[in-house]
């Protein structure tokens, strides 16, 4: 897959993903913290399927 995310975009997604995942293990112990898997995984891979559909590129 072609990467379509820039460095800043990936860093923000990684931080948001980790924070949301931390909600699963700390207060408020909510299952919604698992939503953090999506931004974290897209940050690791460097490709966002939604960006691809919309034709957006934040990277080089």
JOSUL-V432694 format. One record per residue. N is the residue number from 1. RES is the residue in three letters. D_FIRST is the distance of its C-alpha to the first C-alpha in whole Angstrom. Layout:
# JOSUL-V432694
N_RES_D_FIRST + N_RES_D_FIRST
This chain:
# JOSUL-V432694
1_UNK_0 + 2_UNK_4 + 3_UNK_6 + 4_UNK_9 + 5_UNK_12 + 6_UNK_15 + 7_UNK_17 + 8_UNK_19 + 9_UNK_17 + 10_UNK_16 + 11_UNK_19 + 12_UNK_21 + 13_UNK_18 + 14_UNK_19 + 15_UNK_23 + 16_UNK_23 + 17_UNK_21 + 18_UNK_24 + 19_UNK_27 + 20_UNK_26 + 21_UNK_25 + 22_UNK_29 + 23_UNK_30 + 24_UNK_30 + 25_UNK_32 + 26_UNK_35 + 27_UNK_37 + 28_UNK_36 + 29_UNK_35 + 30_UNK_33 + 31_UNK_30 + 32_UNK_28 + 33_UNK_27 + 34_UNK_24 + 35_UNK_23 + 36_UNK_22 + 37_UNK_19 + 38_UNK_17 + 39_UNK_17 + 40_UNK_17 + 41_UNK_14 + 42_UNK_12 + 43_UNK_14 + 44_UNK_13 + 45_UNK_9 + 46_UNK_9 + 47_UNK_7 + 48_UNK_10 + 49_UNK_10 + 50_UNK_13 + 51_UNK_13 + 52_UNK_10 + 53_UNK_13 + 54_UNK_16 + 55_UNK_14 + 56_UNK_15 + 57_UNK_13 + 58_UNK_15 + 59_UNK_14 + 60_UNK_15
